[in-house]
Amino acid sequence: MSDLFTKVSCTYCQEEINNVRVRCCICPDFDICLQCFSIGAEIGPHKSDHAYQLMDPCSASIFGGRGAWTGGEHLLLLDAVELYGFGNWELISEHVETRSVEEVKEEYIARYVDGNLGKVTMTNPNLKKPVLVDHTVDDEASMTPAPPLDVTLEEANLLGYKPYRDDYEMEYNMDAEGLVSKLSLDLEEDSGVEIVLKLMIVDMYMRRLKERTRRKKIVKDYQLVAKYFENLRMDPYKAQITKDQREFKDKFRVFAQFMPPADYERVTSSLEKEKELRHRLSELTRYRSLGLRTQEEINQYEQHVVQRQNNEPGTSSMVQLEFHQNGNSDEQDIPMDIISGETETNGCSSSSNIDLSPVDASTLRYHPMGNLLSENEINLCANLNIRPVHYTTLKLMIIQDNLVSPGKYRNLPAEGEEGSVKEAITQYLSTSGWLPNMSF
């Protein structure tokens, strides 16, 4: 069969032979055309009386009729269709050589598609369709389907998310493929060091792919895409989280990748609750330092603060805190019940119901901030009939005022009981060395 497609030239005249030729049975690979054979051509060891054989390269027509296609041309046609594919008629025509593009196309379709050979060998695809059978094993335990995303197609396009591919237009670390895009491995030419280096580069690329997959898994587990658009669709008049809560969640969000969504929500809610409790505990501690022990006293104190703000604009919201924060407070800003401990006939303060009745020096040690005072200061509080917390407040105020305006309390005139209390505390602080450069 291979001889049919081999181009043969006449050994004597070197012309190409396309039809019948003569082959010498004695001389190897000796073919001459009919013209040279008719004149008895001899060349080399070949003699005209050698035995010969006529070779016909399928020059006879097989089907007859139209075009007079020979058997060799049909073999070339079938070989070209197998080689170049159905429809590439220009390449098929070049392979056959003796036929044009239109002749090649018409002959193949007429003989091998619409003809008897085509009807027998080629079936109509509309009559018999292949049946596709799913041979995969339904193992629900091996794979957990990803939770559906509550986003519309327009929202997915806006974000660049492809829900059916579970992919994004902009992936994490888009330049990761650049590590291996031009990497090639040649075991014969590359040295051992080069091979190890290239394998390390591949390992770097694999780690980046794993990180990309891990981040996509976090996005699916926490439904970040749906939550993102849920926030965009949120009612603008709906209650928003506070700034502190948002900052807290932003700081803690980095730990979400290390725990399941349920655990993350539980931990964040617990931490927020802890923060609220700590804030409430600090408030109660501050109230206790002010001598307030019951909720009723706290409410009365807050009402007094609000009333003071309404009556005297520009003053601090917390009277006692004003002494700690503002060392330039004037004397008239100090409540009388705090300075003098003056009580009414019913044993209650003129501004509140806080008990300021006289107490024994032995019990002052157990009052708020009493453990911070010395024995002399405890005795001074007992003599002046004031609580340790009030004494501490006045002490801080006097020291701060002396630092800002030295000598402010020098030769302090006595103004009733208020002046006597302040003068007594100032004299004690000066004698104890708390107020330098002051003498009475």
Secondary structure as the mmCIF struct_conf table of DSSP 4:
data_model
#
loop_
_struct_conf.conf_type_id
_struct_conf.id
_struct_conf.beg_label_comp_id
_struct_conf.beg_label_asym_id
_struct_conf.beg_label_seq_id
_struct_conf.end_label_comp_id
_struct_conf.end_label_asym_id
_struct_conf.end_label_seq_id
HELX_RH_3T_P HELX_RH_3T_P1 SER A 2 PHE A 5
BEND BEND1 THR A 6 THR A 6
STRN STRN1 VAL A 8 SER A 9
TURN_TY1_P TURN_TY1_P1 THR A 11 CYS A 13
STRN STRN2 GLU A 16 ILE A 17
BEND BEND2 ASN A 19 ASN A 19
STRN STRN3 ARG A 21 CYS A 24
BEND BEND3 CYS A 25 CYS A 27
TURN_TY1_P TURN_TY1_P2 PRO A 28 ASP A 29
STRN STRN4 ASP A 31 ILE A 32
HELX_RH_AL_P HELX_RH_AL_P1 LEU A 34 SER A 38
TURN_TY1_P TURN_TY1_P3 ILE A 39 GLY A 40
TURN_TY1_P TURN_TY1_P4 GLY A 44 PRO A 45
TURN_TY1_P TURN_TY1_P5 SER A 48 ASP A 49
BEND BEND4 HIS A 50 HIS A 50
STRN STRN5 TYR A 52 MET A 55
BEND BEND5 CYS A 58 CYS A 58
BEND BEND6 ALA A 60 ALA A 60
STRN STRN6 SER A 61 SER A 61
BEND BEND7 ILE A 62 PHE A 63
BEND BEND8 GLY A 65 GLY A 65
HELX_RH_3T_P HELX_RH_3T_P2 ARG A 66 ALA A 68
STRN STRN7 THR A 70 THR A 70
HELX_RH_AL_P HELX_RH_AL_P2 GLY A 71 TYR A 84
TURN_TY1_P TURN_TY1_P6 PHE A 86 GLY A 87
HELX_RH_AL_P HELX_RH_AL_P3 TRP A 89 VAL A 96
BEND BEND9 THR A 98 ARG A 99
HELX_RH_AL_P HELX_RH_AL_P4 VAL A 101 TYR A 108
HELX_RH_PI_P HELX_RH_PI_P1 ILE A 109 VAL A 113
BEND BEND10 ASP A 114 GLY A 115
HELX_RH_AL_P HELX_RH_AL_P5 ASN A 116 THR A 121
TURN_TY1_P TURN_TY1_P7 PRO A 125 LEU A 127
HELX_LH_PP_P HELX_LH_PP_P1 LYS A 129 LEU A 132
TURN_TY1_P TURN_TY1_P8 GLU A 140 SER A 142
HELX_LH_PP_P HELX_LH_PP_P2 PRO A 145 LEU A 149
HELX_RH_AL_P HELX_RH_AL_P6 LEU A 153 LEU A 159
TURN_TY1_P TURN_TY1_P9 GLY A 160 GLY A 160
STRN STRN8 TYR A 161 LYS A 162
TURN_TY1_P TURN_TY1_P10 PRO A 163 ASP A 166
STRN STRN9 ASP A 167 TYR A 168
BEND BEND11 GLU A 169 MET A 170
BEND BEND12 TYR A 172 ASN A 173
HELX_RH_3T_P HELX_RH_3T_P3 MET A 174 LEU A 179
TURN_TY1_P TURN_TY1_P11 VAL A 180 LYS A 182
TURN_TY1_P TURN_TY1_P12 LEU A 187 GLU A 189
BEND BEND13 ASP A 190 ASP A 190
HELX_RH_AL_P HELX_RH_AL_P7 GLY A 192 ASP A 221
TURN_TY1_P TURN_TY1_P13 TYR A 222 GLN A 223
HELX_RH_AL_P HELX_RH_AL_P8 LEU A 224 LEU A 232
BEND BEND14 ARG A 233 MET A 234
TURN_TY1_P TURN_TY1_P14 PRO A 236 TYR A 237
BEND BEND15 LYS A 238 LYS A 238
HELX_LH_PP_P HELX_LH_PP_P3 ALA A 239 THR A 242
HELX_RH_AL_P HELX_RH_AL_P9 LYS A 243 PHE A 252
HELX_RH_3T_P HELX_RH_3T_P4 ARG A 253 PHE A 258
BEND BEND16 MET A 259 MET A 259
HELX_RH_AL_P HELX_RH_AL_P10 PRO A 261 SER A 289
TURN_TY1_P TURN_TY1_P15 LEU A 290 GLY A 291
BEND BEND17 THR A 294 THR A 294
HELX_RH_AL_P HELX_RH_AL_P11 GLN A 295 ASN A 311
BEND BEND18 GLU A 312 GLU A 312
TURN_TY1_P TURN_TY1_P16 PRO A 313 GLY A 314
BEND BEND19 THR A 315 THR A 315
BEND BEND20 SER A 317 MET A 318
HELX_RH_AL_P HELX_RH_AL_P12 VAL A 319 GLN A 325
TURN_TY1_P TURN_TY1_P17 GLY A 327 ASN A 328
HELX_RH_3T_P HELX_RH_3T_P5 GLU A 331 ASP A 333
BEND BEND21 ILE A 334 ILE A 334
HELX_RH_AL_P HELX_RH_AL_P13 MET A 336 ILE A 339
TURN_TY1_P TURN_TY1_P18 SER A 340 SER A 340
TURN_TY1_P TURN_TY1_P19 THR A 345 ASN A 346
BEND BEND22 GLY A 347 GLY A 347
STRN STRN10 CYS A 348 CYS A 348
BEND BEND23 SER A 350 SER A 352
STRN STRN11 ASP A 355 ASP A 355
HELX_RH_AL_P HELX_RH_AL_P14 ALA A 361 LEU A 364
TURN_TY1_P TURN_TY1_P20 ARG A 365 TYR A 366
BEND BEND24 HIS A 367 HIS A 367
TURN_TY1_P TURN_TY1_P21 PRO A 368 MET A 369
HELX_RH_3T_P HELX_RH_3T_P6 GLY A 370 LEU A 372
BEND BEND25 LEU A 373 LEU A 373
HELX_RH_AL_P HELX_RH_AL_P15 GLU A 375 LEU A 384
TURN_TY1_P TURN_TY1_P22 ASN A 385 ASN A 385
HELX_RH_AL_P HELX_RH_AL_P16 PRO A 388 VAL A 404
BEND BEND26 SER A 405 SER A 405
TURN_TY1_P TURN_TY1_P23 PRO A 406 ASN A 411
HELX_LH_PP_P HELX_LH_PP_P4 LEU A 412 ALA A 414
HELX_RH_AL_P HELX_RH_AL_P17 GLY A 416 SER A 432
TURN_TY1_P TURN_TY1_P24 GLY A 433 GLY A 433
BEND BEND27 TRP A 434 LEU A 435
TURN_TY1_P TURN_TY1_P25 PRO A 436 ASN A 437
#
